[in-house]
Amino acid sequence: MTVLGADAARRIALGAQGFTEPRAGGDVSRRHLKRVLDRVRLIQLDSVNVAVRAHYMPLFSRVGPYEMAVLDDAAWTHHARKPRQLVEYWAHEASLLPVADWPLFRWRMREYEAKYAHRYASLRKDAPGLFDDVLAAVKELGPIGAGPLEDELGLAEGRAKKAPGGWWNRSAVKHACEWLFATGELTTGTRRGFQRLYDLPERVLPPEVLAAAPIPDEEAARELMLRAATAHGIGTEPDLRDYYRLKPSRSQAALAELVAEGLVEEVEVRGWPQPAYRHLAAKTPRKVTGRALLCPFDPLIWRRERTERIFDFHYRIEIYVPEPKRVYGYYVFPFLLDGELVGRVDLKTDRAEGVLRARGVFAEPGVDHARVAVELAAELRAMAGWLGVDSVAVGDKGNLAAALAKVLRV
């Protein structure tokens, strides 16, 4: 069995995620987006907008400043000359994935239908015909949001009434839309702000994707584990399984098949408590240079156990932690420099004031504070320009705050 050092495993992981390639340094096109997607395979969506929407950041981290319309057009518009590249579905979490991967999730659509049937049984009983009405209305009016759908349907007394409140008190129509989305009968046609506008899959996906032959569940799991292995370069079985949130019974069988086929090999990584699996096409870069800020939902770091194992970097998102108990801040971006996670910064985009605020800035033990401050300042300036704000302001929290503020004053 091949034995690898921890440093080599880290370089493999970074190479697989695209951090060994030079940044674009100019106009970023769909070609750059495709190159990133060929590596990371999916982009996670998240509603938090304190700094920037999570799905925009991974491309910036890998290629540098770009027009966000590049991603918007690829995900939510379709033209004959520029066909849609991405579609939304539950992959890791809510995610953007290549349209060609849609058939690989038919098993999940069936599982959701069976898993949540009891939850929606009372809704079907209390609002008979609602699901059919939603589908018919979307067919006529889509792409359309749940709120306008409620208005269009004009829900009558005695059927289902719109419920007040927000995320935790969704209306009957919103529940129906989410059920139909989970089971594949609806998808996202486009988004307005971050509001999902529902549409029929046949108006969103290419005919060849919709007409694809059914994929057996075992084959779908194999293909998803292969994609996970491509995106990881190297990882444990739980690492690979987590990428698409597969069940162990499926992931383990699929991985064994990939090993038997010679597409993935089992290896030992010194210091790792579990066996590792390396994609046979994964390269081992001689060194990794460059810098990047990583949003909390970047695929390189979203499995926190793997982040700690590879980078010796303990990272937890503290959004749900009461402010007095937060260690680093509300929305913290790890800072990657020359292949190591060397610091972290709590970021907020103050659009009203035109400022990117680094509210807390922290260096990891043993790093060169002066050099990290210089590199982080350059990256924050680039990010501020990309976001369309004028400057970077540094708070007084953290062991790197003073050094960073000094560099930014120059």
C-alpha positions in Angstrom: 0.0 0.0 0.0 1.2 3.5 -0.9 2.2 5.6 2.2 1.9 9.4 1.9 3.0 12.1 4.3 0.4 14.6 5.6 2.0 17.4 3.6 1.6 15.5 0.3 -2.0 14.7 1.1 -2.6 18.4 1.7 -1.0 19.4 -1.6 -3.1 16.7 -3.4 -6.3 18.1 -1.8 -5.4 21.7 -2.8 -4.6 20.7 -6.4 -7.8 18.8 -6.8 -9.7 21.9 -5.7 -7.9 24.1 -8.2 -5.7 26.1 -5.9 -2.5 25.2 -7.8 -3.6 26.9 -11.0 -2.9 30.6 -11.7 -5.7 33.1 -11.4 -7.4 34.4 -14.5 -5.9 37.9 -14.3 -8.4 39.3 -16.7 -11.9 38.7 -18.0 -13.4 35.6 -16.5 -15.7 33.6 -18.8 -17.8 30.5 -18.7 -14.7 28.6 -19.7 -13.1 29.5 -16.3 -16.4 28.6 -14.5 -16.4 25.2 -16.3 -12.8 24.6 -15.3 -13.6 25.2 -11.7 -16.8 23.1 -11.9 -14.9 20.2 -13.4 -12.9 20.1 -10.2 -15.3 21.1 -7.4 -18.4 19.5 -9.1 -21.0 21.6 -7.1 -21.4 24.9 -5.4 -23.3 25.2 -2.2 -26.1 27.8 -1.8 -26.8 29.7 1.4 -29.0 32.6 2.3 -26.5 34.5 4.5 -25.5 37.7 2.8 -23.4 39.5 5.5 -20.3 39.6 3.3 -21.3 38.0 -0.1 -23.7 35.2 -1.1 -21.8 31.9 -0.5 -22.2 30.6 -4.1 -20.3 33.5 -5.6 -17.2 33.1 -3.4 -15.6 29.8 -4.5 -15.1 31.1 -8.0 -13.5 34.3 -6.7 -11.3 32.2 -4.4 -9.9 30.3 -7.4 -9.8 32.7 -10.3 -10.0 36.1 -8.8 -12.4 39.0 -9.5 -15.1 38.3 -12.0 -18.5 39.6 -13.0 -21.1 37.8 -10.9 -23.3 37.7 -14.0 -21.1 34.9 -15.3 -22.4 32.6 -12.6 -25.9 34.0 -12.6 -26.3 33.4 -16.4 -24.8 29.9 -16.1 -27.2 29.0 -13.3 -30.5 30.8 -14.0 -30.7 31.8 -17.6 -30.8 30.0 -20.9 -30.0 31.1 -24.4 -29.4 29.1 -27.5 -25.8 30.4 -27.8 -25.3 30.2 -24.0 -27.2 27.2 -22.7 -27.7 26.8 -18.9 -24.8 25.1 -17.3 -26.1 24.6 -13.7 -29.3 23.4 -12.0 -30.3 23.5 -8.4 -31.0 20.5 -6.2 -30.2 18.9 -2.8 -26.6 17.6 -3.4 -24.4 18.5 -0.4 -27.0 20.9 0.9 -28.9 23.1 -1.5 -26.5 23.3 -4.4 -25.8 24.3 -7.9 -24.6 21.3 -10.0 -24.0 20.6 -13.6 -27.2 20.0 -15.5 -25.8 16.7 -16.8 -25.8 15.4 -13.1 -29.5 15.9 -12.6 -30.4 12.2 -13.5 -27.9 11.1 -10.8 -30.3 12.3 -8.1 -33.5 10.6 -9.2 -33.0 8.1 -6.3 -32.9 11.0 -3.9 -36.1 12.4 -5.3 -37.8 9.1 -4.8 -36.3 8.9 -1.3 -37.6 12.3 -0.4 -41.0 11.4 -1.7 -41.2 8.3 0.5 -39.5 9.9 3.6 -41.7 13.0 3.8 -45.0 11.5 2.5 -46.4 11.4 6.1 -45.5 15.0 6.7 -47.5 16.2 3.7 -50.4 13.8 4.1 -52.3 16.2 6.3 -51.7 19.0 3.8 -53.1 16.9 1.0 -56.1 16.1 3.2 -56.7 19.7 4.3 -56.0 21.2 0.8 -57.1 18.6 -1.8 -55.9 19.5 -5.2 -53.3 22.0 -4.0 -50.3 20.2 -5.5 -52.0 19.8 -8.9 -53.1 23.5 -8.7 -49.5 24.6 -8.0 -48.1 22.6 -10.9 -50.8 23.9 -13.3 -50.1 27.5 -12.1 -46.4 27.2 -12.5 -46.9 25.7 -16.0 -49.0 28.7 -16.9 -47.1 31.5 -15.1 -43.6 30.2 -14.3 -40.9 31.0 -13.3 -42.8 32.3 -10.2 -42.2 32.6 -6.5 -44.3 31.0 -3.7 -45.8 34.4 -2.7 -47.1 35.4 -6.1 -48.3 31.8 -6.5 -50.5 32.2 -3.4 -51.9 35.4 -4.8 -52.6 33.8 -8.2 -54.2 30.7 -6.8 -56.5 32.9 -4.6 -56.8 30.2 -2.0 -60.4 30.0 -0.9 -61.9 29.8 2.6 -62.0 26.3 3.8 -58.9 25.0 1.8 -55.6 26.3 3.0 -54.9 29.8 4.3 -51.7 31.7 4.0 -49.8 31.5 7.3 -48.2 34.5 8.8 -44.5 34.5 9.7 -41.3 33.6 8.0 -39.0 30.6 7.5 -40.4 28.5 10.3 -44.0 29.1 9.5 -44.3 28.5 5.7 -47.5 28.8 3.9 -49.3 25.7 2.4 -48.3 26.8 -1.0 -44.6 27.2 0.0 -44.7 23.7 1.5 -46.2 22.3 -1.7 -43.5 24.0 -3.8 -40.7 22.6 -1.6 -42.2 19.2 -1.8 -42.5 19.3 -5.6 -38.9 20.7 -5.8 -37.6 17.9 -3.6 -39.3 15.2 -5.7 -38.2 16.7 -9.0 -41.5 17.9 -10.2 -40.4 21.5 -9.9 -37.0 23.1 -10.1 -35.6 26.6 -9.9 -36.3 28.6 -13.1 -34.4 31.6 -12.0 -33.8 33.7 -8.8 -34.8 37.3 -8.0 -32.4 38.4 -5.3 -32.2 35.2 -3.4 -35.9 34.2 -3.9 -36.4 31.0 -5.7 -38.7 31.2 -8.7 -40.1 27.8 -9.5 -40.5 26.3 -13.0 -41.1 23.0 -14.6 -37.9 20.9 -15.3 -38.8 20.6 -19.0 -38.4 24.3 -19.3 -35.1 24.4 -17.5 -33.2 21.2 -18.4 -32.1 20.1 -21.8 -34.2 17.5 -23.5 -31.4 14.9 -23.5 -31.1 15.3 -19.7 -34.8 14.9 -19.2 -34.9 11.9 -21.5 -31.9 10.2 -20.0 -32.4 6.5 -19.2 -33.1 5.7 -15.6 -29.8 5.2 -13.7 -29.8 2.3 -11.1 -29.3 3.5 -7.6 -26.0 1.7 -7.2 -24.7 3.2 -10.5 -25.7 6.7 -9.4 -23.9 6.2 -6.0 -20.8 5.0 -7.9 -20.8 8.0 -10.1 -21.3 10.4 -7.2 -18.5 8.8 -5.2 -16.2 9.1 -8.3 -17.1 12.8 -8.6 -16.4 13.2 -4.9 -13.0 11.5 -5.3 -12.2 13.9 -8.2 -13.1 16.9 -6.0 -11.2 15.7 -3.0 -8.1 14.3 -4.7 -7.7 12.3 -1.5 -10.0 11.7 1.5 -11.4 9.1 3.8 -14.6 7.2 3.0 -16.6 9.5 5.3 -15.1 12.5 3.6 -16.1 11.3 0.1 -19.5 10.2 1.4 -20.2 13.6 2.9 -19.7 15.5 -0.4 -23.1 14.4 -1.7 -24.5 13.3 1.7 -24.7 9.6 0.8 -25.6 6.8 3.2 -22.7 4.6 4.3 -24.3 1.5 2.9 -24.3 3.1 -0.6 -21.0 4.9 -0.4 -19.0 2.0 1.0 -20.2 -0.4 -1.8 -19.6 2.3 -4.4 -16.1 3.0 -3.2 -15.2 -0.7 -3.1 -16.3 -0.9 -6.7 -14.2 2.1 -7.7 -11.1 0.6 -6.0 -11.7 -2.7 -7.8 -11.9 -0.9 -11.1 -8.6 0.9 -10.5 -10.1 4.4 -10.5 -9.4 5.0 -6.9 -6.7 3.5 -4.7 -6.5 2.9 -1.0 -3.5 4.6 0.6 -2.2 5.3 4.0 -1.6 8.9 5.1 0.7 9.3 8.1 -1.2 10.7 11.0 -4.7 10.0 9.6 -6.6 7.6 11.8 -8.6 6.1 8.9 -7.6 4.7 5.5 -7.5 7.2 2.7 -8.5 6.9 -0.9 -6.8 8.8 -3.7 -8.2 9.3 -7.2 -5.8 7.8 -9.6 -5.8 11.0 -11.7 -5.1 13.2 -8.8 -1.7 15.0 -9.0 0.7 15.7 -6.2 1.9 19.3 -6.7 5.5 19.9 -5.7 4.4 23.0 -3.9 1.4 25.3 -3.5 1.6 29.0 -3.7 -0.8 31.9 -3.8 -3.6 33.1 -1.5 -7.3 32.9 -1.1 -10.1 33.8 1.3 -12.5 30.9 1.8 -16.1 31.4 2.6 -17.6 29.1 5.3 -19.3 27.0 2.6 -16.3 26.5 0.3 -16.1 22.9 -0.7 -12.4 22.7 0.4 -13.4 23.3 4.1 -17.1 22.4 4.5 -16.3 19.1 6.2 -14.8 20.5 9.4 -13.2 17.2 10.5 -11.3 17.0 7.2 -10.2 20.6 7.5 -8.7 20.0 10.9 -7.0 16.7 9.8 -5.5 18.3 6.6 -4.7 21.8 7.8 -4.5 21.4 11.6 -7.1 24.2 11.6 -10.1 24.0 14.0 -12.9 25.8 12.3 -16.6 26.2 13.3 -19.1 28.6 12.0 -20.4 30.8 14.8 -23.6 32.3 13.2 -25.8 30.5 15.7 -23.6 31.2 18.7 -24.7 34.1 21.0 -22.4 37.1 20.3 -20.7 37.1 23.8 -19.7 33.5 23.3 -18.2 33.8 19.8 -14.5 33.1 19.6 -13.7 34.6 16.2 -16.9 36.2 14.9 -20.2 35.9 13.0 -19.1 35.0 9.5 -15.4 34.1 9.4 -13.4 33.4 6.3 -10.2 31.2 6.7 -7.2 32.7 4.9 -5.2 30.3 2.7 -1.6 31.2 2.0 0.9 29.0 0.2 -1.0 25.9 0.9 -1.6 26.6 4.6 -4.6 28.0 6.5 -2.7 30.8 8.3 -5.5 33.0 9.7 -9.1 33.9 9.7 -11.1 37.1 9.3 -14.7 38.0 10.3 -16.1 39.9 7.3 -19.0 42.1 6.7 -19.8 44.2 3.6 -21.1 47.6 4.7 -22.8 48.5 1.5 -24.3 51.7 2.8 -20.9 53.0 3.8 -19.0 51.4 0.9 -16.7 49.5 3.2 -15.6 45.9 3.6 -15.2 45.5 7.3 -12.7 43.1 8.9 -14.3 43.0 12.3 -11.9 40.5 13.7 -8.6 39.3 12.3 -6.6 36.4 13.7 -3.3 34.7 12.8 -2.7 31.0 13.5 0.1 30.1 16.0 3.6 30.1 14.5 2.9 32.1 11.4 4.8 35.3 10.3 2.3 38.0 11.2 4.0 40.7 9.1 3.8 38.6 5.9 0.3 37.3 6.6 -0.9 40.9 7.1 0.6 42.0 3.8 -0.9 39.2 1.8 -4.3 39.4 3.6 -4.4 43.1 3.0 -3.9 42.6 -0.8 -6.6 39.9 -0.9 -9.1 42.1 1.1 -8.5 45.0 -1.3 -9.1 42.7 -4.2 -12.3 41.4 -2.6 -13.5 44.9 -1.8 -13.0 46.0 -5.4 -14.9 42.9 -6.6 -17.8 43.7 -4.3 -17.9 47.3 -5.5 -17.0 48.9 -2.2 -14.3 51.6 -1.8 -12.1 50.5 1.1 -11.3 48.0 3.8 -11.7 48.9 7.5 -10.2 46.8 10.3 -11.7 46.4 13.8 -9.7 46.0 16.9 -10.4 42.3 17.7 -7.8 39.7 17.1 -4.0 39.2 17.3 -3.5 40.3 13.6 -5.8 43.4 13.6 -3.1 46.0 14.4 -0.7 44.6 11.8 -3.3 44.5 9.1 -4.6 48.0 9.9 -1.0 49.3 9.6 -0.5 47.7 6.2 -3.8 49.0 4.9 -2.9 52.6 6.0 0.1 52.6 3.7 
